[in-house]
Amino acid sequence: MLRSSTSRVTLVAMLLALGALAGCPSTQQPGDDDVIDAAVDADPDALPIDAGVDAPPQPVCAQPVPTCTVTIRYQGAGATVNLRGDFAPDGWTVGVPMTRVGAAWEATVPARDQQVIVYKLVVDGTWMADPGNARTTPDGFGGRNSVVRVDCDQCPPRPARDWRDAILYFVMVDRFANGDPANDMPLGLEPPADYRGGDFVGLRQQIEAGYFTDLGVNTLWLTSPLDNADGRGRGSDGHDYSGYHGYWPKDLEQIERRIGTEAELAAVIAAAHARGIDVIVDYAMNHVHSESPLYTTHRDWFWPNDNGRGGDCVCGAGCSWDDLAERKRCWFTSYLPDFDFRNADARRWSVANAIAWAQRLGADGYRLDAVKHIEDAWLTDLRARLDGEVEWDQPFYLVGETYTGDRDLIKAYVNPQTMLDGQFDFPLRAQILATVLRRQGSMVDLGNWMKSNDTYYGAGAVMSTFIGNHDVPRVIHIAEDTPLFGDWDDGKGRAWSNQPGEPANQRPFERLGVAFALLFTSPGVPLIYYGDEIGLAGAGDPDNRRMMPWSGYSTDQVALRERLRTLARIRTAHVALRRGARTVLGGTAEVVTYEMRAPGDTVIVVLNRSDTAQAAVGVPAGSYDELVTQQAVSAPLSVPARSALILTPR
């Protein structure tokens, strides 16, 4: 069984890096509610996979107490009682004898602040969950473990996030900001496919400089920080690539050294939390790289690259991307072995690894890659353990990626109680690109489609709405007078040659502003892909992953970024835009008008995709505050070319 390699020395270094060792004596009297997460095991011969994982404390108090003790009490009969759990490296195998104190049995163990301890009692040789602790988690073998979280200093928790209020920014760490040239270690490939030097230090510097706060962002999505294969891999386009993107996991218990250290990532999350910014992390669970020691030692945990018909089972080459059976077993490339999560040991190890990293990093959620390619049981197992071991003060957001226009397939994985809280809304993206940016069809049709889409994924679903990400060409080019790419075009035809540059006029930037206005005034979590706030140019992968520029912006780029700042401010100020229900008020071929309403708040939105001013159809007669321009207006009124009106009644 693999175990965490994080040592106590490493933990101390991390705490020092966070300035967390300015302690004061603990006066806590711990009880059943004192906990932090870890591993699960009912079988004394089966070690918990994530035992010993160290988690940095959250920087809540001015003078945090990093360590203390916690006492577990058992009010029950027995001749001998032993405490077993993940509180120590040998906690599951040796444990701690409990002693009789009055009518109860007690054991006191050292703990970190905010540590989650998963444990069982062994009473006269029988393993059992603590009957006096209602907080439990699956043990991976059909039973339950008990869970407690340690609070050394009684610091108040961060306010819980309602994920409907999130504004999400996707940071591709290697391409965002280079804060530490010492970890620049390119492989010597063509630069677009090589490591480019972005790192955690540079990201933290931008957080501390207020870039995201100024933009109105309150949640970051980071590419996977886990260790990647060091070698190169041949892409389907004939070019060699590195694992800069984070999707070639090698050692799933280490951080990728080319983007920084675990302490530096902990500092990123601490800096974000200190500014009211949550952090979700990309977790790639479908596969590992063939260099991974996990693949070397556990071949039976992976599907063979064999389609059963005499050929390989690579997705799209020997096996299908979409067939129900083949999509769960196909390899993305010949060097990315695919987990077979029908194997309970493989699934248990992988889920435990995901739980351990959630605790270890103090992350607030996961973006889960390629969910249609794994067994459903992986998702249900993860959700069940998150409920007991991770979700204390904050709901842990699980948002999945299913790259398809099939709403029913996307919906099949959305269930906040048992699977995902939401998914990225690819069908909505396609509608926005076709109707708003490429100006096809009618805006009336878009309005009608949105009415059905708003509730399509069920009560409680928190979908993420987007128009750009790392798998599609830069959206600014779809907004050009003559669009360069289609709704589902991957842009690979111009990824290596004839790459597009910044548009020469303001019209694409204004159209992009209209598309973002739709996202920021609709249900769901609006996403900004890094660089899209300035209309960064780029074709398909890897050209859509250029380094983020930090200077030299054109007037049009600055205007687009300012528009997104304004939209974020408006969304944050109006609950109707975050949690309200939509009613379409009117539309024409070029304009759609809708109302967003929540108790005590009503906002009317008018979107005009046309290159000429249009009547703001459907807006009731009356006086309004127009929130984008901050002017008083009266209806009937017109909406300027390529623009949006956001109105509140006066």
NORCORLIN-V665075 format. One record per residue. N is the residue number from 0. RES is the residue in one letter. PHI is phi in degrees with one decimal (* if undefined). BURIAL is + if it has 24 or more other C-alpha atoms within 12 Angstrom, else -. Layout:
[[N & RES & PHI & BURIAL] [N & RES & PHI & BURIAL]]
This chain:
[[0 & M & * & -] [1 & L & -80.4 & +] [2 & R & -130.1 & +] [3 & S & -64.6 & +] [4 & S & -95.5 & -] [5 & T & -68.7 & +] [6 & S & -98.2 & -] [7 & R & -63.1 & -] [8 & V & -61.3 & -] [9 & T & -61.9 & -] [10 & L & -60.4 & +] [11 & V & -61.5 & -] [12 & A & -61.3 & -] [13 & M & -64.9 & +] [14 & L & -65.9 & +] [15 & L & -61.2 & -] [16 & A & -61.8 & +] [17 & L & -91.7 & +] [18 & G & 65.9 & +] [19 & A & -102.9 & +] [20 & L & -98.4 & +] [21 & A & -81.2 & -] [22 & G & -91.4 & -] [23 & C & -141.8 & -] [24 & P & -62.8 & -] [25 & S & -82.8 & +] [26 & T & -116.0 & -] [27 & Q & -69.2 & -] [28 & Q & -112.1 & -] [29 & P & -67.5 & +] [30 & G & -139.3 & +] [31 & D & -69.0 & +] [32 & D & -97.9 & +] [33 & D & -97.1 & +] [34 & V & -156.4 & +] [35 & I & -148.0 & +] [36 & D & -74.2 & +] [37 & A & -165.3 & +] [38 & A & -116.3 & +] [39 & V & -137.8 & +] [40 & D & -169.0 & +] [41 & A & -96.5 & +] [42 & D & -84.9 & +] [43 & P & -64.2 & +] [44 & D & -90.5 & -] [45 & A & -111.2 & +] [46 & L & -68.8 & +] [47 & P & -66.7 & +] [48 & I & -68.5 & +] [49 & D & -102.9 & +] [50 & A & -63.3 & +] [51 & G & 83.5 & +] [52 & V & -70.8 & +] [53 & D & -96.3 & +] [54 & A & -121.1 & +] [55 & P & -68.1 & +] [56 & P & -72.3 & +] [57 & Q & -81.0 & +] [58 & P & -80.5 & +] [59 & V & -91.4 & +] [60 & C & -100.4 & +] [61 & A & -68.0 & -] [62 & Q & -128.4 & -] [63 & P & -68.0 & +] [64 & V & -101.7 & +] [65 & P & -74.9 & +] [66 & T & -138.4 & +] [67 & C & -163.7 & +] [68 & T & -129.4 & +] [69 & V & -133.1 & +] [70 & T & -109.9 & +] [71 & I & -100.1 & +] [72 & R & -118.3 & +] [73 & Y & -123.9 & +] [74 & Q & -96.5 & -] [75 & G & -164.1 & +] [76 & A & -86.4 & -] [77 & G & 157.4 & -] [78 & A & -85.0 & -] [79 & T & -137.3 & -] [80 & V & -134.8 & +] [81 & N & -124.1 & +] [82 & L & -93.5 & +] [83 & R & -121.3 & +] [84 & G & 171.0 & +] [85 & D & -95.6 & +] [86 & F & -74.3 & +] [87 & A & -150.8 & +] [88 & P & -56.0 & +] [89 & D & -105.6 & -] [90 & G & -63.5 & +] [91 & W & -84.3 & +] [92 & T & -95.5 & +] [93 & V & -108.7 & -] [94 & G & 73.0 & +] [95 & V & -133.4 & +] [96 & P & -64.2 & +] [97 & M & -91.8 & +] [98 & T & -112.6 & -] [99 & R & -77.3 & -] [100 & V & -128.8 & -] [101 & G & 65.1 & -] [102 & A & -92.4 & -] [103 & A & -120.0 & -] [104 & W & -104.0 & +] [105 & E & -137.4 & +] [106 & A & -144.8 & +] [107 & T & -114.7 & +] [108 & V & -130.2 & +] [109 & P & -68.9 & -] [110 & A & -151.6 & +] [111 & R & -94.3 & +] [112 & D & -62.0 & +] [113 & Q & 69.1 & +] [114 & Q & -70.6 & +] [115 & V & -96.5 & +] [116 & I & -109.9 & +] [117 & V & -105.9 & +] [118 & Y & -151.1 & +] [119 & K & -137.2 & +] [120 & L & -106.7 & +] [121 & V & -111.9 & +] [122 & V & -105.6 & +] [123 & D & 51.5 & -] [124 & G & 86.8 & -] [125 & T & -103.3 & -] [126 & W & -79.2 & +] [127 & M & -155.8 & +] [128 & A & -71.6 & +] [129 & D & -71.6 & +] [130 & P & -67.0 & +] [131 & G & -93.3 & -] [132 & N & -124.3 & +] [133 & A & -76.7 & -] [134 & R & -83.1 & +] [135 & T & -134.6 & +] [136 & T & -147.2 & +] [137 & P & -59.4 & +] [138 & D & -91.7 & +] [139 & G & 87.3 & +] [140 & F & -130.1 & -] [141 & G & 95.7 & -] [142 & G & -113.7 & -] [143 & R & -129.2 & +] [144 & N & -106.9 & +] [145 & S & -90.7 & +] [146 & V & -136.5 & +] [147 & V & -142.9 & +] [148 & R & -113.6 & +] [149 & V & -90.9 & +] [150 & D & -124.2 & +] [151 & C & -68.5 & +] [152 & D & -120.1 & +] [153 & Q & 57.1 & +] [154 & C & -72.3 & -] [155 & P & -68.5 & -] [156 & P & -73.4 & -] [157 & R & -64.5 & -] [158 & P & -58.1 & -] [159 & A & -68.7 & -] [160 & R & -85.3 & +] [161 & D & -88.9 & +] [162 & W & -65.4 & +] [163 & R & -67.7 & +] [164 & D & -91.5 & +] [165 & A & -75.5 & +] [166 & I & -121.7 & +] [167 & L & -102.4 & +] [168 & Y & -125.3 & +] [169 & F & -93.8 & +] [170 & V & -102.2 & +] [171 & M & -85.1 & +] [172 & V & -56.2 & +] [173 & D & -65.3 & +] [174 & R & -111.3 & +] [175 & F & -99.5 & +] [176 & A & -154.3 & +] [177 & N & -96.6 & +] [178 & G & -101.2 & +] [179 & D & -140.9 & +] [180 & P & -61.0 & -] [181 & A & -64.9 & -] [182 & N & -99.0 & -] [183 & D & -75.5 & +] [184 & M & -136.2 & +] [185 & P & -65.1 & +] [186 & L & -86.9 & +] [187 & G & 90.3 & -] [188 & L & -90.0 & -] [189 & E & -57.0 & -] [190 & P & -50.9 & -] [191 & P & -60.5 & +] [192 & A & -107.9 & +] [193 & D & -106.9 & +] [194 & Y & -64.2 & +] [195 & R & -115.7 & +] [196 & G & 108.3 & +] [197 & G & -60.4 & +] [198 & D & -155.4 & +] [199 & F & -66.3 & +] [200 & V & -61.4 & +] [201 & G & -63.8 & +] [202 & L & -64.4 & +] [203 & R & -60.6 & +] [204 & Q & -60.6 & +] [205 & Q & -70.5 & +] [206 & I & -61.9 & +] [207 & E & -70.1 & +] [208 & A & -76.1 & -] [209 & G & 87.6 & -] [210 & Y & -59.7 & +] [211 & F & -74.2 & +] [212 & T & -60.3 & +] [213 & D & -64.0 & -] [214 & L & -76.8 & +] [215 & G & 92.5 & +] [216 & V & -81.9 & +] [217 & N & -122.9 & +] [218 & T & -147.8 & +] [219 & L & -112.1 & +] [220 & W & -111.7 & +] [221 & L & -105.2 & +] [222 & T & -58.8 & +] [223 & S & -54.8 & +] [224 & P & -89.6 & +] [225 & L & -75.8 & +] [226 & D & -55.0 & +] [227 & N & -114.2 & +] [228 & A & -57.2 & +] [229 & D & -85.9 & +] [230 & G & -87.7 & +] [231 & R & -99.1 & +] [232 & G & -134.3 & +] [233 & R & -81.6 & -] [234 & G & -85.2 & -] [235 & S & -66.2 & -] [236 & D & -89.6 & -] [237 & G & 87.0 & -] [238 & H & -98.5 & -] [239 & D & -86.9 & -] [240 & Y & -125.5 & +] [241 & S & -103.4 & +] [242 & G & -94.9 & +] [243 & Y & -55.9 & +] [244 & H & -79.6 & +] [245 & G & 94.3 & +] [246 & Y & -103.7 & +] [247 & W & -118.6 & +] [248 & P & -63.8 & +] [249 & K & -110.5 & +] [250 & D & -102.6 & +] [251 & L & -77.0 & +] [252 & E & -115.7 & +] [253 & Q & -131.3 & +] [254 & I & -90.5 & +] [255 & E & -67.7 & +] [256 & R & -66.4 & +] [257 & R & -75.0 & +] [258 & I & -112.9 & +] [259 & G & 136.6 & +] [260 & T & -110.4 & +] [261 & E & -64.3 & +] [262 & A & -63.2 & +] [263 & E & -69.1 & +] [264 & L & -67.9 & +] [265 & A & -59.7 & +] [266 & A & -67.8 & +] [267 & V & -60.2 & +] [268 & I & -67.2 & +] [269 & A & -64.0 & +] [270 & A & -63.8 & +] [271 & A & -65.1 & +] [272 & H & -60.6 & +] [273 & A & -63.2 & +] [274 & R & -107.9 & +] [275 & G & 74.8 & +] [276 & I & -108.9 & +] [277 & D & -84.3 & +] [278 & V & -132.8 & +] [279 & I & -110.0 & +] [280 & V & -119.7 & +] [281 & D & -68.8 & +] [282 & Y & -126.1 & +] [283 & A & -99.0 & +] [284 & M & -106.2 & +] [285 & N & -72.9 & +] [286 & H & -158.0 & +] [287 & V & -128.5 & +] [288 & H & -83.4 & +] [289 & S & -63.6 & +] [290 & E & -77.5 & +] [291 & S & -67.3 & +] [292 & P & -62.1 & -] [293 & L & -63.1 & +] [294 & Y & -69.7 & +] [295 & T & -64.3 & -] [296 & T & -94.0 & -] [297 & H & -134.4 & -] [298 & R & -58.9 & -] [299 & D & -72.1 & -] [300 & W & -85.2 & +] [301 & F & -127.4 & +] [302 & W & -67.2 & +] [303 & P & -71.0 & +] [304 & N & -81.5 & +] [305 & D & -150.4 & -] [306 & N & -85.6 & +] [307 & G & 77.2 & -] [308 & R & -124.4 & -] [309 & G & 87.7 & -] [310 & G & -137.1 & -] [311 & D & -71.2 & +] [312 & C & -116.3 & +] [313 & V & -91.8 & +] [314 & C & -57.7 & +] [315 & G & 84.6 & -] [316 & A & -146.7 & -] [317 & G & 110.5 & +] [318 & C & -134.6 & +] [319 & S & -86.4 & -] [320 & W & -69.6 & +] [321 & D & -116.4 & -] [322 & D & -56.6 & -] [323 & L & -53.5 & -] [324 & A & -77.2 & -] [325 & E & -73.6 & +] [326 & R & -69.8 & +] [327 & K & -89.6 & +] [328 & R & -123.2 & +] [329 & C & -73.6 & +] [330 & W & -87.6 & +] [331 & F & -67.5 & +] [332 & T & -145.3 & +] [333 & S & -69.6 & +] [334 & Y & -113.8 & +] [335 & L & -123.4 & +] [336 & P & -57.7 & +] [337 & D & -97.2 & +] [338 & F & -59.2 & +] [339 & D & -102.7 & +] [340 & F & -81.7 & +] [341 & R & -69.3 & -] [342 & N & -74.5 & -] [343 & A & -63.6 & -] [344 & D & -65.8 & +] [345 & A & -63.5 & +] [346 & R & -66.4 & +] [347 & R & -63.7 & +] [348 & W & -63.3 & +] [349 & S & -66.2 & +] [350 & V & -63.7 & +] [351 & A & -61.3 & +] [352 & N & -63.9 & +] [353 & A & -64.7 & +] [354 & I & -64.4 & +] [355 & A & -60.6 & +] [356 & W & -69.0 & +] [357 & A & -59.6 & +] [358 & Q & -73.9 & +] [359 & R & -63.5 & +] [360 & L & -93.2 & +] [361 & G & 69.0 & +] [362 & A & -71.0 & +] [363 & D & -104.2 & +] [364 & G & 177.7 & +] [365 & Y & -125.3 & +] [366 & R & -94.5 & +] [367 & L & -101.6 & +] [368 & D & -82.6 & +] [369 & A & 54.8 & +] [370 & V & -66.9 & +] [371 & K & -72.6 & +] [372 & H & -98.1 & +] [373 & I & -122.5 & +] [374 & E & -70.1 & +] [375 & D & -57.4 & +] [376 & A & -61.8 & +] [377 & W & -62.6 & +] [378 & L & -67.0 & +] [379 & T & -67.3 & +] [380 & D & -65.2 & +] [381 & L & -63.3 & +] [382 & R & -58.9 & +] [383 & A & -63.8 & +] [384 & R & -76.3 & +] [385 & L & -59.7 & +] [386 & D & -55.9 & +] [387 & G & -89.5 & +] [388 & E & -113.9 & +] [389 & V & -120.7 & +] [390 & E & -80.9 & +] [391 & W & -107.2 & +] [392 & D & -87.2 & -] [393 & Q & -118.9 & -] [394 & P & -68.9 & +] [395 & F & -89.9 & +] [396 & Y & -81.3 & +] [397 & L & -112.3 & +] [398 & V & -121.3 & +] [399 & G & -105.4 & +] [400 & E & -117.2 & +] [401 & T & -128.7 & +] [402 & Y & -77.3 & +] [403 & T & -163.0 & +] [404 & G & -94.8 & -] [405 & D & -84.4 & -] [406 & R & -63.3 & +] [407 & D & -66.0 & -] [408 & L & -66.8 & +] [409 & I & -60.4 & +] [410 & K & -63.9 & +] [411 & A & -59.8 & +] [412 & Y & -102.5 & +] [413 & V & -98.6 & +] [414 & N & -158.9 & +] [415 & P & -60.2 & +] [416 & Q & -82.4 & +] [417 & T & -124.5 & +] [418 & M & -136.1 & +] [419 & L & -97.5 & +] [420 & D & -72.2 & +] [421 & G & -173.1 & +] [422 & Q & -137.3 & +] [423 & F & -73.2 & +] [424 & D & -86.8 & +] [425 & F & -62.3 & +] [426 & P & -61.2 & +] [427 & L & -64.0 & +] [428 & R & -55.4 & +] [429 & A & -60.9 & +] [430 & Q & -65.6 & +] [431 & I & -65.9 & +] [432 & L & -61.8 & +] [433 & A & -67.9 & +] [434 & T & -89.2 & +] [435 & V & -83.7 & +] [436 & L & -87.7 & +] [437 & R & -92.5 & +] [438 & R & 58.0 & +] [439 & Q & -104.6 & +] [440 & G & 64.6 & -] [441 & S & -119.5 & +] [442 & M & -67.9 & +] [443 & V & -61.3 & +] [444 & D & -63.6 & +] [445 & L & -60.9 & +] [446 & G & -60.0 & +] [447 & N & -64.5 & -] [448 & W & -65.4 & +] [449 & M & -62.9 & +] [450 & K & -58.0 & -] [451 & S & -74.7 & -] [452 & N & -76.4 & +] [453 & D & -57.5 & +] [454 & T & -115.5 & -] [455 & Y & -64.5 & +] [456 & Y & -92.3 & +] [457 & G & 99.4 & +] [458 & A & -63.2 & -] [459 & G & 89.2 & +] [460 & A & -68.3 & +] [461 & V & -123.0 & +] [462 & M & -77.2 & +] [463 & S & -108.1 & +] [464 & T & -98.6 & +] [465 & F & -158.9 & +] [466 & I & -128.0 & +] [467 & G & -140.8 & +] [468 & N & -155.9 & +] [469 & H & -81.8 & +] [470 & D & -107.1 & +] [471 & V & -130.4 & +] [472 & P & -64.4 & +] [473 & R & -57.2 & +] [474 & V & -70.1 & +] [475 & I & -58.4 & +] [476 & H & -79.6 & +] [477 & I & -77.2 & +] [478 & A & -92.0 & +] [479 & E & -68.3 & +] [480 & D & -53.5 & +] [481 & T & -113.0 & -] [482 & P & -56.9 & +] [483 & L & -85.9 & +] [484 & F & -140.1 & +] [485 & G & -88.0 & +] [486 & D & -63.8 & +] [487 & W & -118.1 & +] [488 & D & -72.2 & +] [489 & D & -83.5 & +] [490 & G & 71.9 & +] [491 & K & -65.5 & +] [492 & G & -62.7 & -] [493 & R & -122.6 & +] [494 & A & -73.3 & +] [495 & W & -117.4 & +] [496 & S & -147.3 & -] [497 & N & 55.7 & -] [498 & Q & -66.2 & +] [499 & P & -74.7 & +] [500 & G & -108.3 & -] [501 & E & -62.3 & +] [502 & P & -56.5 & +] [503 & A & -90.4 & -] [504 & N & -138.2 & -] [505 & Q & -80.2 & +] [506 & R & -60.2 & +] [507 & P & -61.8 & +] [508 & F & -65.7 & +] [509 & E & -69.1 & +] [510 & R & -62.5 & +] [511 & L & -63.6 & +] [512 & G & -61.7 & +] [513 & V & -65.7 & +] [514 & A & -62.8 & +] [515 & F & -66.9 & +] [516 & A & -60.7 & +] [517 & L & -63.4 & +] [518 & L & -60.8 & +] [519 & F & -78.3 & +] [520 & T & -119.3 & +] [521 & S & -128.3 & +] [522 & P & -60.4 & +] [523 & G & 109.5 & +] [524 & V & -102.3 & +] [525 & P & -70.3 & +] [526 & L & -111.8 & +] [527 & I & -112.3 & +] [528 & Y & -78.7 & +] [529 & Y & -47.4 & +] [530 & G & 91.1 & +] [531 & D & -67.8 & +] [532 & E & -67.5 & +] [533 & I & -118.0 & +] [534 & G & 63.4 & +] [535 & L & -57.6 & +] [536 & A & -79.3 & +] [537 & G & 157.9 & +] [538 & A & -89.3 & +] [539 & G & -79.9 & +] [540 & D & -54.8 & +] [541 & P & -97.6 & +] [542 & D & -68.6 & +] [543 & N & -81.0 & +] [544 & R & -125.9 & +] [545 & R & -65.7 & +] [546 & M & -61.5 & +] [547 & M & -67.3 & +] [548 & P & -81.3 & -] [549 & W & -115.9 & -] [550 & S & -160.4 & -] [551 & G & 75.3 & -] [552 & Y & -71.6 & -] [553 & S & -78.9 & -] [554 & T & -58.7 & -] [555 & D & -67.5 & +] [556 & Q & -65.3 & +] [557 & V & -62.5 & +] [558 & A & -62.8 & -] [559 & L & -66.0 & +] [560 & R & -61.5 & +] [561 & E & -63.8 & +] [562 & R & -63.9 & +] [563 & L & -66.1 & +] [564 & R & -59.6 & +] [565 & T & -64.6 & +] [566 & L & -62.2 & +] [567 & A & -64.5 & +] [568 & R & -62.0 & +] [569 & I & -65.5 & +] [570 & R & -61.4 & +] [571 & T & -63.8 & +] [572 & A & -81.0 & -] [573 & H & -126.7 & +] [574 & V & -62.5 & +] [575 & A & -61.1 & +] [576 & L & -77.3 & +] [577 & R & -97.9 & +] [578 & R & -130.9 & +] [579 & G & -84.0 & +] [580 & A & -105.8 & +] [581 & R & -96.9 & +] [582 & T & -128.3 & +] [583 & V & -78.2 & +] [584 & L & -97.6 & +] [585 & G & 174.0 & +] [586 & G & -175.1 & +] [587 & T & -136.2 & +] [588 & A & -60.4 & +] [589 & E & -108.3 & +] [590 & V & -132.8 & +] [591 & V & -132.0 & +] [592 & T & -124.9 & +] [593 & Y & -141.7 & +] [594 & E & -110.8 & +] [595 & M & -111.0 & +] [596 & R & -132.5 & +] [597 & A & -135.7 & -] [598 & P & -52.4 & -] [599 & G & 81.2 & -] [600 & D & -150.6 & -] [601 & T & -133.4 & +] [602 & V & -132.1 & +] [603 & I & -110.3 & +] [604 & V & -121.4 & +] [605 & V & -124.4 & +] [606 & L & -113.6 & +] [607 & N & -122.6 & +] [608 & R & -87.8 & +] [609 & S & -72.9 & +] [610 & D & -84.3 & -] [611 & T & -133.2 & -] [612 & A & -62.7 & -] [613 & Q & -135.8 & +] [614 & A & -66.6 & +] [615 & A & -82.4 & +] [616 & V & -64.3 & +] [617 & G & 88.2 & +] [618 & V & -79.0 & +] [619 & P & -59.3 & -] [620 & A & -58.9 & -] [621 & G & 152.0 & -] [622 & S & -104.4 & -] [623 & Y & -140.6 & +] [624 & D & -97.4 & +] [625 & E & -90.9 & +] [626 & L & -79.6 & +] [627 & V & -72.1 & +] [628 & T & -92.5 & -] [629 & Q & 57.8 & -] [630 & Q & -121.8 & -] [631 & A & -84.4 & -] [632 & V & -135.8 & +] [633 & S & -129.4 & -] [634 & A & -97.3 & +] [635 & P & -70.9 & -] [636 & L & -150.3 & +] [637 & S & -113.3 & +] [638 & V & -115.8 & +] [639 & P & -61.4 & +] [640 & A & -56.8 & +] [641 & R & 48.4 & +] [642 & S & -151.2 & +] [643 & A & -130.5 & +] [644 & L & -106.4 & +] [645 & I & -124.0 & +] [646 & L & -118.1 & +] [647 & T & -124.3 & +] [648 & P & -62.4 & +] [649 & R & -84.8 & -]]
